Amino acid sequence: MRAVQVVDEHGVRRWLLQDEAGSPQPAAGRFLRHLQNRAMSPNTVAAYARDLTLFFRFLADRQLPFGGVGPAVIVDFLDHLTRLPVRRPGKQQTLSTVTHDAQGAGRRRAATSINRTMAAVSSFYEFVITIEEYGGENPVRKIDDPALARVSDRHQPFMGRASRQRPVRRAVRVKTVRSLPRPMTPEDVDAVFGSLRTTRDRAIFLLMLDGGLRPGEVLGLRLPDDIEYGRRRVHIRHRDDHPKGARQKSRSDRVVDLHDPRTLAAVSSYVMTERPRESGSAFLSLVGGNGKRRTEPLSYQGLWRVFARRCQRLGVRTPWTTPHALRHTHATHMWESGMRELTLQKRLGHASPESTRIYTRVSDREVLADYTAATAALAAREDQGPR
């Protein structure tokens, strides 16, 4: 079983699951088509296609139809995922453990990836129940989560506590580490920017460092509507038509002010001197040089490679040093400089305050102030000596 992309009768790219003979899995294909019809992110649809491939391979090895799956099989599938190595090269952002199977060694699958796979399987069964192709209950059982209800600061739905929906979570899941963002040090930031060779790269990375933009948001900027030089701001608009699949995560448009003069000056310099003039594309960031891809919109993979190579040559490359680290650096600096949590949430485009709150844990001003006062008082008592 493998996930493949095909072009349907309307010219739309669709994901399918096919066996070794090339026969599609109808229910999985309908589910992935349903996700696309709901305007889910292309990256999400692609990830769910790969996740369902793992599930259907697991069922094929045990000669089980998806209609004969119960909770016990789901528990076995979870055990299978924890032992299944990852050999596909990727943009590794965390430290990993090596594991082995009959085909050799590989990286151990991350807990977040396992939970996403279980979420994909759960969503698939919710779908086949809806279309009446599965008569039982969802084998990925959900249980009440009273602890979630007691977290007062957590993001609440529109109806708040008036909602009748009870907090639940999947019973079969892996505990994940709630990692903190890792902002880059000023020395590393200066080294990276000092090594950049093109004004395009400088403009892109400054938009992320000074504006807190996500990589997909930078790549999705268009000329001239999204950049206001006079008001010193950029508009982040929800679009899904980037030819390389880059898109912003949020579904809400927002405005990001850029009062540091260097940022828009770098953008203007790139547009006036380096951006290919023969291009008819409205996208700000284009491939330059003299290659066959000149004038094409820059992809996220291309942006990531530029950043990774700079960091590698400078000796500052770590598993979490990615272009997104520039956004973490901006958010951390804004919080440490006194920006309120609510305004920081709006600037970053977070739907939930929980997403913004992780930056307040990097350097909590109140904790640091109390710690400094306590250590000063302790040192004063030690200097006075015993009475």
BALO-593033 format. One line per field, with one value per residue (C-alpha): x, z, y; residue number from 1. Coordinates in Angstrom, 3 decimals. Layout:
BEGIN
u <- c(X / ...) .
w <- c(Z / ...) .
v <- c(Y / ...) .
loza <- c(NUM / ...) .
***
This chain:
BEGIN
u <- c(0.000 / 1.324 / 0.050 / 0.066 / -1.083 / -3.235 / -5.060 / -8.830 / -11.242 / -11.429 / -7.666 / -7.412 / -4.585 / -5.963 / -4.383 / -5.127 / -4.013 / -3.034 / -1.908 / 0.975 / -1.284 / -2.296 / -5.832 / -7.063 / -8.563 / -11.990 / -12.873 / -9.472 / -9.655 / -13.099 / -11.848 / -8.835 / -11.065 / -13.406 / -10.503 / -9.607 / -13.225 / -13.194 / -10.243 / -7.837 / -4.175 / -2.432 / 0.270 / -2.380 / -3.967 / -0.554 / 0.334 / -2.987 / -2.423 / 0.942 / -0.541 / -3.340 / -0.754 / 0.917 / -2.444 / -3.536 / -0.121 / -0.522 / -3.960 / -2.680 / 0.112 / -2.525 / -5.061 / -7.667 / -10.276 / -10.768 / -14.345 / -13.084 / -10.984 / -11.719 / -10.022 / -7.639 / -6.291 / -5.784 / -3.688 / -1.574 / -1.215 / 0.087 / 2.666 / 3.597 / 4.137 / 6.422 / 8.709 / 8.498 / 11.696 / 11.627 / 14.119 / 12.737 / 15.037 / 13.387 / 13.920 / 14.697 / 14.018 / 14.407 / 16.874 / 15.881 / 16.532 / 17.738 / 15.591 / 15.790 / 13.539 / 14.001 / 14.987 / 17.657 / 18.100 / 16.187 / 14.994 / 12.358 / 9.057 / 8.328 / 5.450 / 3.774 / 3.908 / 2.384 / -0.452 / -1.084 / -1.330 / -3.827 / -5.801 / -5.838 / -7.141 / -9.781 / -10.928 / -11.050 / -13.390 / -15.571 / -15.880 / -16.723 / -19.299 / -20.833 / -21.057 / -22.419 / -19.543 / -18.743 / -21.456 / -19.658 / -18.291 / -15.050 / -12.341 / -10.099 / -12.007 / -12.318 / -12.683 / -13.711 / -10.904 / -11.976 / -8.496 / -8.929 / -12.121 / -10.302 / -7.718 / -9.301 / -6.811 / -7.149 / -8.667 / -12.456 / -14.960 / -17.293 / -19.972 / -17.390 / -18.586 / -22.160 / -21.240 / -22.643 / -19.671 / -17.597 / -13.792 / -12.487 / -9.211 / -8.194 / -7.631 / -4.811 / -2.115 / 1.495 / 2.511 / 4.399 / 6.935 / 5.734 / 8.873 / 9.774 / 10.676 / 14.384 / 15.195 / 18.495 / 21.216 / 22.127 / 25.559 / 24.090 / 21.589 / 24.353 / 26.498 / 23.679 / 22.738 / 26.372 / 26.814 / 23.812 / 24.739 / 21.508 / 19.153 / 16.253 / 17.393 / 18.049 / 14.566 / 12.894 / 14.716 / 14.219 / 10.464 / 10.574 / 12.925 / 11.406 / 7.801 / 7.444 / 6.083 / 5.917 / 7.889 / 4.678 / 3.413 / 6.570 / 6.482 / 2.823 / 3.332 / 2.338 / 3.162 / 1.895 / -1.184 / 0.423 / 3.169 / 2.479 / 5.755 / 4.139 / 2.377 / 5.258 / 3.201 / 2.508 / -0.815 / -1.000 / -3.883 / -5.290 / -4.563 / -4.075 / -2.939 / 0.844 / 2.203 / 4.748 / 2.194 / 3.414 / 0.587 / -0.059 / -1.243 / -3.913 / -7.247 / -7.560 / -6.072 / -3.981 / -1.769 / 1.818 / 3.515 / 7.222 / 8.626 / 12.243 / 13.436 / 15.845 / 13.104 / 11.117 / 14.323 / 15.652 / 12.397 / 12.525 / 16.163 / 15.372 / 12.422 / 14.339 / 17.701 / 17.578 / 14.059 / 13.731 / 12.103 / 10.856 / 8.641 / 4.906 / 4.368 / 2.932 / 4.680 / 7.386 / 9.946 / 11.149 / 13.945 / 16.852 / 20.034 / 20.304 / 18.831 / 15.736 / 13.634 / 14.415 / 11.309 / 9.426 / 7.980 / 10.347 / 9.309 / 9.552 / 12.135 / 14.279 / 13.981 / 14.843 / 17.911 / 19.279 / 18.936 / 20.273 / 23.355 / 24.187 / 23.915 / 25.881 / 28.792 / 28.841 / 28.807 / 25.573 / 23.351 / 21.269 / 18.187 / 15.918 / 17.738 / 15.250 / 13.800 / 10.930 / 13.472 / 13.552 / 9.846 / 10.550 / 13.315 / 10.990 / 8.215 / 10.582 / 12.157 / 8.730 / 7.599 / 10.808 / 10.545 / 7.127 / 4.589 / 1.350 / 0.230 / -2.978 / -1.283 / 1.520 / -1.097 / -2.689 / 0.648 / 1.701 / -1.690 / -2.339 / -5.911 / -5.381 / -3.645 / -2.027 / 0.121 / 1.332 / 1.843 / 4.789 / 6.861 / 6.065 / 7.664 / 10.999 / 11.894 / 9.159 / 9.858 / 8.093 / 9.877 / 13.201 / 12.558 / 11.560 / 14.523 / 16.916 / 15.435 / 15.611 / 19.249 / 20.157 / 18.471 / 20.220 / 23.597 / 22.944 / 22.179 / 25.322 / 27.417 / 26.027 / 27.054 / 25.481 / 24.122) .
w <- c(0.000 / -0.935 / -1.180 / -4.675 / -6.221 / -9.345 / -11.434 / -11.513 / -14.366 / -13.374 / -13.374 / -9.558 / -7.844 / -5.493 / -3.040 / -3.320 / -1.518 / -3.906 / -3.319 / -5.118 / -8.074 / -8.479 / -7.176 / -5.080 / -1.610 / -2.218 / 1.341 / 1.979 / -1.357 / -0.524 / 2.884 / 1.451 / -1.201 / 1.587 / 3.386 / 0.225 / -0.320 / 3.197 / 2.123 / 4.534 / 4.175 / 1.380 / 3.877 / 6.228 / 3.452 / 2.394 / 6.005 / 6.525 / 3.283 / 4.572 / 7.981 / 6.478 / 4.360 / 7.562 / 8.945 / 5.856 / 5.563 / 9.164 / 8.368 / 5.200 / 7.137 / 9.491 / 6.708 / 8.370 / 6.605 / 8.049 / 8.901 / 11.270 / 13.445 / 17.134 / 20.021 / 20.601 / 17.058 / 17.580 / 20.682 / 18.619 / 15.923 / 18.501 / 19.620 / 15.961 / 15.409 / 18.436 / 16.981 / 13.311 / 12.209 / 10.043 / 7.183 / 4.935 / 5.017 / 6.381 / 8.121 / 11.546 / 14.215 / 17.399 / 18.807 / 17.957 / 19.060 / 16.716 / 16.440 / 14.307 / 12.472 / 9.828 / 7.190 / 9.333 / 11.463 / 11.418 / 13.592 / 16.194 / 15.287 / 17.261 / 19.732 / 17.898 / 14.643 / 16.312 / 17.788 / 14.402 / 12.833 / 15.495 / 14.835 / 11.103 / 11.775 / 14.164 / 11.596 / 8.909 / 11.013 / 11.838 / 8.080 / 7.149 / 9.952 / 8.474 / 4.959 / 6.405 / 5.321 / 8.890 / 11.267 / 14.600 / 16.928 / 16.297 / 17.409 / 18.411 / 21.626 / 23.285 / 27.019 / 29.184 / 30.176 / 33.398 / 33.869 / 30.683 / 32.032 / 35.131 / 33.157 / 33.364 / 31.111 / 28.205 / 24.908 / 25.113 / 22.230 / 21.294 / 23.779 / 26.525 / 29.484 / 28.232 / 25.637 / 26.273 / 24.647 / 27.195 / 27.066 / 25.658 / 24.478 / 22.648 / 24.978 / 22.818 / 22.516 / 23.433 / 25.928 / 24.317 / 25.713 / 25.759 / 24.335 / 24.561 / 21.547 / 21.141 / 20.033 / 18.330 / 20.193 / 19.022 / 18.011 / 15.796 / 14.244 / 13.404 / 11.944 / 9.733 / 8.389 / 7.847 / 5.643 / 3.352 / -0.271 / -1.790 / -0.934 / -1.436 / 1.424 / 3.635 / 2.949 / 3.633 / 6.893 / 8.141 / 7.581 / 9.848 / 12.431 / 12.683 / 11.846 / 13.302 / 10.007 / 9.353 / 6.351 / 4.427 / 5.131 / 3.714 / 0.615 / 0.074 / 0.002 / -3.276 / -4.971 / -4.741 / -2.571 / 0.443 / 1.158 / 2.234 / 2.307 / 3.356 / 6.395 / 7.084 / 7.251 / 5.418 / 4.954 / 5.637 / 3.590 / 3.552 / 0.159 / -1.084 / -4.669 / -4.263 / -7.035 / -4.657 / -1.908 / 0.511 / 2.561 / 5.839 / 8.748 / 10.009 / 8.230 / 9.384 / 7.610 / 9.688 / 9.445 / 10.739 / 11.376 / 10.558 / 12.064 / 11.941 / 8.790 / 7.753 / 6.948 / 4.260 / 3.004 / 2.335 / 0.615 / -1.563 / -2.447 / -3.493 / -5.661 / -7.346 / -7.963 / -7.779 / -8.339 / -11.950 / -13.961 / -16.712 / -14.328 / -14.598 / -11.166 / -8.373 / -5.642 / -3.870 / -3.416 / -6.684 / -7.708 / -9.134 / -10.877 / -14.420 / -13.950 / -15.547 / -12.486 / -12.644 / -12.028 / -10.344 / -6.869 / -4.135 / -2.313 / 1.397 / 0.665 / -1.153 / 1.735 / 4.245 / 2.268 / 2.103 / 5.861 / 6.726 / 4.538 / 6.071 / 9.589 / 8.656 / 7.244 / 10.261 / 12.693 / 14.401 / 12.983 / 15.549 / 15.128 / 16.021 / 14.078 / 11.250 / 9.538 / 12.026 / 14.792 / 13.562 / 14.412 / 17.848 / 18.322 / 17.421 / 19.720 / 22.652 / 22.252 / 22.047 / 25.248 / 27.123 / 26.036 / 27.628 / 24.906 / 26.401 / 25.827 / 24.018 / 21.598 / 20.970 / 20.158 / 17.602 / 16.059 / 15.651 / 14.314 / 16.957 / 17.262 / 20.850 / 23.726 / 24.581 / 21.457 / 22.557 / 26.164 / 25.333 / 24.718 / 28.195 / 29.621 / 27.914 / 30.132 / 32.634 / 33.914 / 37.235 / 37.970 / 37.027 / 39.172 / 42.198 / 41.703 / 41.514 / 44.669 / 46.510 / 45.593 / 46.600 / 49.975 / 50.430 / 49.633 / 52.075 / 54.901 / 54.153 / 54.245 / 57.674 / 59.022 / 61.980 / 64.803) .
v <- c(0.000 / 3.423 / 6.995 / 8.519 / 11.762 / 11.650 / 14.245 / 13.725 / 14.408 / 18.095 / 18.615 / 18.652 / 16.776 / 14.120 / 11.713 / 7.978 / 4.840 / 2.043 / -1.516 / -3.204 / -4.070 / -0.417 / -0.908 / 2.036 / 1.763 / 3.373 / 4.398 / 5.996 / 7.819 / 9.214 / 10.331 / 12.187 / 13.764 / 14.868 / 16.576 / 18.480 / 19.495 / 20.943 / 23.137 / 21.476 / 22.361 / 20.412 / 19.475 / 18.064 / 15.996 / 14.680 / 13.798 / 11.999 / 10.056 / 8.834 / 8.043 / 5.959 / 4.154 / 2.950 / 1.830 / -0.095 / -1.747 / -2.852 / -4.302 / -6.010 / -7.753 / -9.154 / -9.808 / -7.646 / -5.491 / -2.021 / -3.027 / -5.701 / -3.411 / -3.022 / -1.222 / -4.152 / -3.821 / -0.088 / -0.813 / -3.230 / -0.569 / 1.901 / -0.654 / -1.180 / 2.553 / 2.905 / 0.218 / 1.243 / 3.056 / 6.173 / 6.019 / 8.732 / 11.789 / 14.871 / 18.186 / 16.731 / 19.352 / 17.305 / 14.830 / 11.249 / 7.675 / 4.948 / 1.823 / -1.333 / -3.744 / -6.471 / -3.884 / -2.238 / 0.854 / 4.109 / 6.972 / 6.279 / 7.889 / 11.051 / 11.025 / 13.896 / 11.912 / 8.868 / 10.925 / 12.529 / 9.068 / 8.004 / 11.201 / 10.393 / 6.886 / 8.242 / 10.823 / 8.125 / 5.985 / 8.980 / 9.519 / 5.909 / 5.876 / 9.040 / 7.578 / 4.295 / 2.080 / 1.077 / -0.013 / -0.065 / 2.575 / 4.369 / 1.884 / 4.808 / 5.319 / 8.698 / 9.184 / 12.102 / 14.439 / 16.175 / 17.636 / 19.643 / 21.163 / 22.380 / 24.371 / 27.815 / 29.590 / 27.214 / 28.355 / 28.078 / 27.760 / 30.601 / 29.483 / 29.094 / 27.043 / 27.158 / 24.527 / 21.044 / 19.409 / 17.533 / 17.677 / 14.389 / 12.904 / 9.758 / 6.824 / 5.432 / 8.037 / 8.791 / 11.433 / 14.284 / 16.685 / 20.258 / 21.779 / 25.437 / 27.580 / 28.044 / 31.597 / 32.207 / 34.056 / 37.589 / 36.314 / 33.587 / 36.000 / 38.479 / 35.696 / 34.374 / 37.810 / 38.688 / 35.617 / 36.195 / 36.733 / 38.030 / 40.866 / 38.437 / 36.226 / 39.239 / 40.615 / 37.259 / 36.607 / 40.175 / 39.840 / 36.801 / 38.298 / 41.800 / 40.897 / 37.425 / 36.087 / 32.372 / 31.054 / 30.339 / 33.851 / 35.424 / 33.241 / 34.113 / 37.895 / 39.529 / 42.777 / 45.434 / 44.837 / 43.128 / 45.678 / 49.272 / 51.156 / 54.433 / 52.964 / 50.571 / 47.403 / 44.154 / 42.383 / 38.655 / 37.262 / 33.749 / 32.215 / 28.675 / 29.232 / 29.219 / 26.948 / 25.367 / 24.733 / 27.434 / 28.909 / 30.654 / 28.546 / 30.920 / 31.298 / 34.902 / 37.899 / 40.278 / 43.345 / 43.340 / 46.684 / 46.953 / 50.149 / 49.009 / 50.819 / 48.071 / 45.530 / 47.305 / 48.915 / 45.418 / 44.458 / 47.570 / 46.959 / 43.387 / 44.455 / 47.273 / 45.613 / 41.806 / 40.469 / 39.146 / 41.910 / 39.608 / 37.681 / 38.139 / 36.625 / 38.763 / 36.773 / 38.759 / 35.965 / 34.454 / 32.122 / 34.095 / 33.098 / 31.779 / 28.311 / 26.846 / 27.707 / 31.400 / 33.596 / 30.726 / 31.447 / 30.315 / 27.127 / 26.413 / 23.700 / 26.259 / 28.712 / 26.013 / 24.916 / 28.465 / 28.896 / 25.436 / 25.840 / 29.212 / 27.797 / 24.679 / 26.652 / 28.943 / 26.021 / 27.124 / 24.364 / 22.467 / 20.220 / 23.154 / 25.889 / 26.362 / 29.447 / 29.274 / 29.979 / 33.591 / 33.883 / 32.394 / 34.953 / 37.835 / 36.648 / 36.094 / 39.529 / 41.213 / 39.520 / 40.283 / 43.928 / 44.328 / 43.471 / 42.225 / 38.666 / 39.608 / 41.998 / 39.504 / 36.883 / 39.202 / 40.138 / 36.502 / 35.414 / 32.756 / 31.494 / 30.320 / 32.112 / 28.774 / 29.080 / 32.519 / 31.510 / 29.253 / 32.390 / 33.659 / 30.526 / 31.125 / 34.058 / 34.832 / 38.337 / 37.852 / 34.567 / 36.108 / 39.198 / 37.110 / 34.800 / 37.763 / 39.291 / 35.965 / 35.322 / 38.887 / 38.421 / 35.070 / 36.608 / 39.446 / 36.987 / 35.019 / 38.203 / 39.089 / 35.698 / 33.817 / 35.882) .
loza <- c(1 / 2 / 3 / 4 / 5 / 6 / 7 / 8 / 9 / 10 / 11 / 12 / 13 / 14 / 15 / 16 / 17 / 18 / 19 / 20 / 21 / 22 / 23 / 24 / 25 / 26 / 27 / 28 / 29 / 30 / 31 / 32 / 33 / 34 / 35 / 36 / 37 / 38 / 39 / 40 / 41 / 42 / 43 / 44 / 45 / 46 / 47 / 48 / 49 / 50 / 51 / 52 / 53 / 54 / 55 / 56 / 57 / 58 / 59 / 60 / 61 / 62 / 63 / 64 / 65 / 66 / 67 / 68 / 69 / 70 / 71 / 72 / 73 / 74 / 75 / 76 / 77 / 78 / 79 / 80 / 81 / 82 / 83 / 84 / 85 / 86 / 87 / 88 / 89 / 90 / 91 / 92 / 93 / 94 / 95 / 96 / 97 / 98 / 99 / 100 / 101 / 102 / 103 / 104 / 105 / 106 / 107 / 108 / 109 / 110 / 111 / 112 / 113 / 114 / 115 / 116 / 117 / 118 / 119 / 120 / 121 / 122 / 123 / 124 / 125 / 126 / 127 / 128 / 129 / 130 / 131 / 132 / 133 / 134 / 135 / 136 / 137 / 138 / 139 / 140 / 141 / 142 / 143 / 144 / 145 / 146 / 147 / 148 / 149 / 150 / 151 / 152 / 153 / 154 / 155 / 156 / 157 / 158 / 159 / 160 / 161 / 162 / 163 / 164 / 165 / 166 / 167 / 168 / 169 / 170 / 171 / 172 / 173 / 174 / 175 / 176 / 177 / 178 / 179 / 180 / 181 / 182 / 183 / 184 / 185 / 186 / 187 / 188 / 189 / 190 / 191 / 192 / 193 / 194 / 195 / 196 / 197 / 198 / 199 / 200 / 201 / 202 / 203 / 204 / 205 / 206 / 207 / 208 / 209 / 210 / 211 / 212 / 213 / 214 / 215 / 216 / 217 / 218 / 219 / 220 / 221 / 222 / 223 / 224 / 225 / 226 / 227 / 228 / 229 / 230 / 231 / 232 / 233 / 234 / 235 / 236 / 237 / 238 / 239 / 240 / 241 / 242 / 243 / 244 / 245 / 246 / 247 / 248 / 249 / 250 / 251 / 252 / 253 / 254 / 255 / 256 / 257 / 258 / 259 / 260 / 261 / 262 / 263 / 264 / 265 / 266 / 267 / 268 / 269 / 270 / 271 / 272 / 273 / 274 / 275 / 276 / 277 / 278 / 279 / 280 / 281 / 282 / 283 / 284 / 285 / 286 / 287 / 288 / 289 / 290 / 291 / 292 / 293 / 294 / 295 / 296 / 297 / 298 / 299 / 300 / 301 / 302 / 303 / 304 / 305 / 306 / 307 / 308 / 309 / 310 / 311 / 312 / 313 / 314 / 315 / 316 / 317 / 318 / 319 / 320 / 321 / 322 / 323 / 324 / 325 / 326 / 327 / 328 / 329 / 330 / 331 / 332 / 333 / 334 / 335 / 336 / 337 / 338 / 339 / 340 / 341 / 342 / 343 / 344 / 345 / 346 / 347 / 348 / 349 / 350 / 351 / 352 / 353 / 354 / 355 / 356 / 357 / 358 / 359 / 360 / 361 / 362 / 363 / 364 / 365 / 366 / 367 / 368 / 369 / 370 / 371 / 372 / 373 / 374 / 375 / 376 / 377 / 378 / 379 / 380 / 381 / 382 / 383 / 384 / 385 / 386 / 387) .
***
